[in-house]
Structures are given as C-alpha cells and as structure tokens.
Amino acid sequence: MGRLSTYLSQQRAFFLTFLLLWLVALIPQLYHSQDALFLVVNHHNSPLLDRLFFYLTWLGDGLAALLLVTVLLFISYRQAILAALMFMFTAILAQLLKNLAFADHFRPMKTLAGSAGLHIPPGVELLYNHSFPSGHTTTAFAMATFAVLAWRGRLWWLWLLLAAGVGYSRIYLTHHYPADVLAGAMLGTVGGLLVYVLADQRLPAALDKKKLL
C-alpha cells in the first residue's frame, strides 16, 4: 500500500487529471441512455475526423502494444517486462469480462442498425457482439499508465490525450458505447498501475541495464 501511495503521489498530475476527466465523462451516463450518448458522438462527424480516428484507434490495438514491448527490448529488459505484464494482465481481464461476464452486451451496430442518420465511417469493419468493456481503450490507457510511470511523468498530458483519443475513436467508429470506453479506461489505468507496482519491486534492478544488442 505504501508503494502504491508513492507512485500515485509522484504522478499525481496524471492520475488526478485522469480521475477528473473520468468523472466528468461519467455524469452524462447518469442522465442519458447509452444509445442517446452514442448518437450524439456519431452525428458529429466529418471526412477529416473519419480519417483521423480510423488511424488513431490503432494505438489501442494489441499489435501496437506488441510493437512497444519490442522497442523496449532495445532500451531496457526491465521496462519491456513491466510493459508486457501490464498489457497481458489488462488485456486478459478485459477479454474475460467481454466474453464471459458481459457476453450479452451488444455493440451499437447491433442495437442501432437502421437508425436514421447513422454515420458509418468508410473502411470500418462492422462489429456486433462483446461490447463491454472496450479492449482498445483498456490497452491505450495501460500504455499511457506505463509511459507515465516508467518515464517519470514526462509528457504525461500527451499520453493521457492519446489514450482519451483512442477511447473516443471507439465510439466514433461505431464499435462501442460510452460506458464501454469508461470501463476500459478505468481497467487499463488501475489494472496497469497495480501490475506495475507489484512487478516493479520484484524485478531485479540489474535488468535496467540489460537490452538487446
């Protein structure tokens, strides 16, 4: 518990800003349906946003996490192991929730198909099942949490902005409801933080200086 408090204190700007934004995003969920909130996002579209979010969303893909771990192997084995553990734990937990606990939660394209004015960005693969939580958002926030903790808060606002952008892209691209994204954001941040705290104190410090090549 002491180490957890230390990490939270050292990176309070990131975690407090994340919590504030998360709570602000939660407020509309209390007063409006998921369908209504989804359609608000969906109806604010443009060709520029179509292209932007089509590419930005890949930052939350498992391949992006794998690429980051691969790059870290050339920097520090310790960082690569920490990142891999964070991504694996949060991804597995998200998939268990998605496919077991909330297997009957459908995506917007399943429940809102045929709605007037529904915007489907060009090139987007239509998905229908296993909506909660958002796996891409989980990975994006786990990556942001790793970056903030491993690199001592450098550019914390950028990592938070990119992760939030991935979360928004999942709604914009018709893949998820806002609640799916909020759950993924919390899962990636809290789950990633706990894994980092537990693993960081158990990995040998000597691994910091070891790397490929």
C-alpha positions in Angstrom: 0.0 0.0 0.0 2.9 2.3 0.8 4.5 1.8 -2.7 1.1 2.4 -4.3 0.7 5.7 -2.5 4.2 6.7 -3.6 3.5 6.1 -7.2 0.2 8.0 -7.0 1.9 10.9 -5.3 4.8 11.1 -7.7 2.5 11.1 -10.7 -0.5 12.9 -9.1 -0.9 15.2 -12.1 -1.6 12.3 -14.4 -3.8 10.3 -12.1 -5.8 13.3 -10.7 -6.4 14.6 -14.2 -7.5 11.2 -15.4 -9.9 10.8 -12.5 -11.4 14.3 -13.0 -11.9 13.6 -16.7 -13.4 10.2 -16.0 -15.9 11.6 -13.5 -16.9 14.4 -15.9 -17.5 11.8 -18.6 -19.5 9.7 -16.1 -22.0 12.5 -15.4 -23.9 12.3 -18.7 -24.2 8.5 -18.2 -26.4 9.1 -15.2 -29.0 11.2 -17.1 -29.0 9.8 -20.6 -29.2 6.4 -22.3 -26.2 4.8 -23.9 -28.0 4.9 -27.3 -28.6 8.7 -27.0 -25.0 9.4 -26.0 -23.6 7.3 -28.7 -25.7 9.0 -31.4 -24.5 12.5 -30.1 -20.9 11.4 -30.9 -21.9 9.6 -34.1 -23.8 12.6 -35.5 -20.8 15.0 -35.0 -18.7 13.7 -37.9 -16.7 14.8 -40.9 -14.4 13.3 -43.5 -11.4 14.7 -41.6 -12.5 13.0 -38.3 -13.2 9.8 -40.2 -9.6 9.6 -41.3 -8.1 10.8 -38.0 -10.0 8.3 -35.8 -9.5 5.4 -38.3 -5.8 5.7 -37.7 -5.7 6.9 -34.1 -7.7 3.9 -32.9 -4.8 1.6 -33.9 -2.8 2.9 -30.9 -5.1 0.8 -28.8 -4.6 -2.4 -30.8 -2.7 -5.4 -29.4 -0.2 -5.0 -32.2 0.7 -1.5 -31.0 1.4 -2.9 -27.5 3.5 -5.7 -29.0 5.5 -3.1 -31.0 6.1 -1.0 -28.0 7.3 -4.0 -26.0 9.6 -5.0 -28.9 11.1 -1.4 -29.0 11.6 -1.5 -25.2 13.7 -4.7 -25.5 16.3 -2.5 -27.2 16.2 0.0 -24.3 15.7 -2.0 -21.1 14.6 -5.6 -20.4 13.1 -4.4 -17.2 10.9 -1.8 -18.9 9.9 -4.4 -21.6 8.9 -6.9 -19.0 6.9 -4.4 -17.0 5.1 -3.2 -20.1 4.4 -6.8 -21.3 3.0 -7.8 -17.9 0.7 -4.7 -17.8 -0.6 -5.3 -21.3 -1.2 -9.0 -20.8 -3.0 -8.7 -17.5 -5.3 -5.9 -18.5 -6.0 -7.5 -22.0 -6.8 -10.9 -20.5 -9.1 -9.3 -17.8 -10.9 -7.2 -20.5 -11.4 -10.3 -22.7 -12.7 -12.3 -19.7 -15.2 -9.6 -18.9 -16.1 -9.1 -22.5 -16.7 -12.8 -23.4 -17.9 -14.2 -20.1 -19.3 -11.7 -17.6 -20.8 -9.4 -20.2 -21.2 -11.6 -23.3 -24.7 -10.4 -23.9 -23.8 -6.7 -24.2 -24.2 -5.9 -27.9 -22.3 -3.2 -29.8 -24.1 -0.1 -31.2 -24.3 -1.5 -34.7 -26.4 -4.4 -33.4 -28.9 -2.3 -31.4 -29.0 0.8 -33.6 -28.8 -0.7 -37.1 -31.2 1.2 -39.3 -31.3 4.3 -37.2 -31.9 7.5 -39.2 -28.7 9.4 -39.9 -26.4 6.7 -38.5 -22.9 7.5 -39.8 -20.6 4.7 -40.6 -17.1 5.9 -41.4 -15.6 4.5 -44.7 -13.5 1.3 -44.3 -14.7 0.5 -40.8 -15.3 -3.2 -40.0 -18.8 -3.6 -38.5 -18.8 -5.4 -35.2 -21.9 -6.5 -33.3 -21.1 -8.5 -30.2 -18.9 -8.4 -27.0 -19.1 -4.7 -26.4 -18.2 -4.2 -22.7 -15.5 -3.2 -21.9 -13.6 -1.7 -24.8 -10.4 -3.6 -25.3 -8.7 -1.0 -27.4 -9.4 1.6 -24.7 -8.1 -0.7 -22.0 -4.8 -1.2 -23.9 -4.4 2.5 -24.7 -4.8 3.5 -21.0 -2.5 0.7 -19.9 0.1 2.1 -22.4 -0.4 5.6 -21.1 0.0 4.4 -17.5 3.2 2.6 -18.3 4.6 5.6 -20.1 3.9 7.9 -17.1 5.3 5.5 -14.5 8.3 4.3 -16.4 9.4 7.7 -17.8 8.7 9.6 -14.6 5.8 11.6 -15.8 7.4 13.1 -18.9 4.8 14.3 -21.3 2.0 12.8 -19.1 -0.6 15.1 -20.7 0.3 13.7 -24.2 -0.1 10.1 -23.1 -3.4 10.9 -21.5 -4.6 12.8 -24.5 -3.7 10.0 -26.9 -5.4 7.4 -24.7 -8.5 9.5 -24.5 -8.4 10.0 -28.2 -8.4 6.2 -28.7 -11.4 5.9 -26.4 -13.3 8.5 -28.3 -12.4 6.8 -31.6 -14.0 3.6 -30.4 -17.4 5.4 -30.1 -16.9 7.4 -33.3 -16.1 4.3 -35.3 -19.4 2.7 -34.1 -17.6 0.0 -32.1 -18.5 0.9 -28.6 -20.9 2.7 -26.3 -19.5 5.4 -23.9 -19.9 3.1 -20.9 -17.6 0.5 -22.6 -15.0 3.2 -23.1 -15.2 4.4 -19.5 -14.9 0.9 -18.2 -11.9 0.2 -20.4 -10.2 3.4 -19.3 -10.5 2.6 -15.7 -9.5 -1.0 -16.2 -6.4 -0.1 -18.2 -5.3 2.6 -15.7 -6.0 0.9 -12.4 -5.1 -2.6 -13.6 -1.9 -1.3 -15.2 -1.0 0.6 -12.1 -1.4 -2.3 -9.8 0.6 -4.6 -12.0 3.4 -2.1 -12.3 3.6 -1.6 -8.5 3.6 -5.3 -7.8 6.1 -6.2 -10.5 8.4 -3.2 -10.2 9.6 -4.2 -6.7 10.2 -7.8 -7.7 12.2 -7.4 -10.9 16.0 -7.2 -10.4 17.4 -3.7 -10.8 20.2 -5.2 -13.0 17.6 -5.7 -15.8 17.5 -2.0 -16.3 21.0 -2.1 -17.9 20.3 -5.2 -20.0 18.9 -4.9 -23.5 19.1 -6.4 -27.0 22.2 -5.5 -28.9 
